[in-house]
Amino acid sequence: MLLRVTMGLALAETLLLAGVLLAWADRVAGGRLLAAFLLAIAAWIAGNELPNWFGPGVETLALHVLATAPLTSALFFHFCVVFCRAPLGRRWIVAAYGLGGIAALVSQVLLPAHFSDHPDVGRLATAEPAAVITSISWVVLGVAGVGVLLRTLMRAPAGDGRGPARAQVAAVTASCLWGLACLCGYLIALMDWPLYPFPLLAFPLYPLMLVYGILRYGVFVANVWAGRALVWTLLLAAGIAIVGLMPLVLPFESRWLNGLAVAAGCLALNGPVRRFVQRLIYPGGEVSAQDLRDWRELLQTADSAEDLGGRASLLLSRRLGTPVDVTIEDTRTTDELDGTAPRRPALVMRRDGPRWTPQWRGWEAAPPGQRHVAELFATVLADAALGVEQSRQRAARERERQIQERLAELGALAATVAHDIRNPLNIIGMAVAMAPTETRQEVGTQVARIAHLASDLLDYAKPWKLQRERTELRALVEALIRRQPGARLSPRWPEHLWTESLDPRRIEQALINLLENARGASDASGGPGVEVDVDVDDATLRLHVCDHGAGVPEDLRERLFEPFASRSPGGTGLGLAIVARIAQAHDGRALLTDRPPWRTCFTLELPR
């Protein structure tokens, strides 16, 4: 009778846990596969217990249900591969299902088993010699799945969120070994040993351990329910122990006194038991002054927001025992974040006026202790984020100061050169007035080149003040293209593209420089021409000028936008530097980008 109740409880529990997994499948790698595996386990339990519940008339049906065991092992192997992200090709999964399917089909035809009576188990399914071949298949698949788990366990990270973490794989592996130990109860019965098949009494814990071992590290509410269940189990055990000890204390039997003792004992133990369970399920729930100092030391050495987020994620995940995503100044909007269901708890640090404030996602079911740890960690993280921001601002101010110093020096030099060079240029031009035509043309070309260089030097070096105004950008670009033979507008341009914060004269100057460079590269290579493309989103405008020229040499890519880094035939070496400065003046940037099939693309990335 006890085994019937135990296996019935295991069946109901397995079906319930399969439903829970389906509800949270998006938070667990292979969640739907594990739910299918649990349903197959439920079918296996039902196949063993149907004759005990309904009599010999359903034994044939029960044997057909048990014959699906090889497919259950194939599902287990598939889950292990997906959950562990094992580097196995699709053919291994297909082979596993092929082996399990063939073995299940053979078993359905032969039904190589029968039921016999056992004094403890009742009606017991006993395999016949023909079942050896099909049994080998599900044993091989089960061992293969455990092998994937063990291999991953030896290589898994300790808990950096890129999972599965070592603790998570260890929990799944331990639950599988527990289930194998429980099945030894059937071995005791089949071997007819003079022992009660007591391991079967622990079988209901197998699906519970398997599912909790996975959900513990991704779904906080699973920890909440596990904690409540463990508290009630321990209090129930304490109550049973008190009832058992009462006859040793009282010389007479009294139900009232027993009940009063149980109630008093449970009330007295409630607080300590809850604290014990809290520490057991959520290790590291208390924060010391040393913890805060250690966190500050590790976080304050971060040199960027990305580095800080990675360090914070690693520290918090290790402390809480569950992967936590930490993001510093996420570029998405709050609405987008709120509408996206996280796969695991997330902490997003956002700028809120002069302070950094935390935003919590996926923490709804977090217990007070763990939430308290995370909130204290967030205060340290906010200070570190402020320090990273201030360091970045200091570095930006220092760069700007150095740039302004260089520009001031260059401006003074350029003004002197431009002033002092005009008179000699005029004298040279007048001196060749009576020279042959070819000589005058060559001298005129070189004089114009020197004048262009002086003009670019002055333009690059002098301080700018942008004249921002509302501009129809498509009309501006179309007007430029009409003056640039061989250039065309991409069909992806919208019919109208209005901008509010750009200086149209400076944007036109930058585009002219890029178009002239692109046309020169295309003409030299005989390419099909130049195209101006656009990408627009809510925050950013990207203008692309692309050509099929010879491309940019690798040794120039890193310093392409520096003054005099590159010089096209007839150019001054300042064209791209001026483009970069125009982009920076608009709080944007100039980039060399890859946009196949074009060989070269320059991109102006500007805020809208």
Helices and strands as residue ranges (DSSP letters): H 2-23, G 25-27, H 31-54, G 56-58, H 59-66, H 69-84, H 90-110, E 113-118, E 122-127, H 131-155, H 166-190, G 198-202, H 205-215, H 220-249, H 255-281, H 289-299, H 305-320, E 325-328, H 334-338, E 346-352, E 355-361, H 368-431, H 437-461, E 469-472, H 473-482, E 487-489, E 498-502, H 504-525, E 530-536, E 540-547, H 554-557, H 575-585, E 589-593, E 600-607
